[in-house]
Amino acid sequence: MGQPDPPRKRTVTWIAITVLLLASLVGTLWVRFYARATPKLGDFPFFYWYQLIWVPIVAVLSWLAYLLIGRGRPAAPGTAATAASAHKNQGSGEEK
């Protein structure tokens, strides 16, 4: 009996999560990029509106990373997902 191949999907998922989170870190922590006053957006210098625009971007990127982490995890015993699958199996007449 051979060892099963490591799941490739899991590695790709973690790479995607890393890229999403690194994008938010680089975009907000690379100060030399946005430490200037121009271009202005209304009365706001570039520094302020650049930082403010990253708030929803980081929220969306974090949410996507959260979804990717959740997709890679098996359902824990006693959760709604396992209860739903058990109920589905009972209703289909399958014997265990």
N, C-alpha and C positions, 0 to 999 in steps of 0.2 A: 504494500500500500504506500503510494507516494505522498509527499506533502503537497497540499493544494497551493496553487500559485497565489502570491499575494494580490489582493484586489487592486487593480490599476486605477479604478475609479476613485478610490479613497485618496491616492496620492495626488491625482489631478484636482480633486476637491480641495485638498489642503493647499495646493499651489494657488488655486483661485482665491481662497480665503486670504492667503498671505499677500497676494497682489492687491486685493481690495483694501486691506488694512494699511499696507505700505503706501498706497496712493494717498490716503487721507493723512498719514504722518508726513510724507514728503511735502504735500501741498500746504500744510499748515506750519511745519517747522523749518522750512527753507526760507528764512527771514530775508536773506539778501534779494530774493526774488520780488518780494512785495514791500520792502522798506523804502517806499517813495510816496510822494504826494500826488503825482499825476499818473494816469488820467483820473479826473474827478467824475463822480457820478452825482450830479446835483451839487450839494454842498459838501459831500463826503469825499475825503481824499481816498486814493486807491487803497491805502493800508486798511482803512476801516471797512469799506465795502467788500474787499477781497476776503477778509476774515469772516464777515457776516455771511457771505455767499457759501462759505465752507460749512456752516452749521447744518443746513439741510443736506448737503452733499455727504458729509460724514455720517449723518443719521441714516441715509439710504444705503451707503456702503456697509455700515455696521449691521443694518437689518438684513442685507443680502448675505453677509458673512454668517449671521445667525441662522438664516434659512439653510445655508449650505452645511453648517455644522449639524443641524437637526436632521437633515436628509441622510447623513452618513451614519447616524446612530440607530441601532436597533431599538424597537419599542421596549420599554421596561415592563416587567411583569406588574399587572395591576393597573395599568394606565388605560385610558379610553380606547387607544388603538388596539391593544391586545384583547380587551373585552369585546370590542366590535368584531374582531376576527373570530373569536371563540363563539360568539353568538351566531355569526354567519355560518360557521362550520356545523353548529348544532342544528340550525334550521335546514341545512342541505341534506340531512340524513346520513352524514358520514359518521362512521364508528371509529373510535380511536383504540 
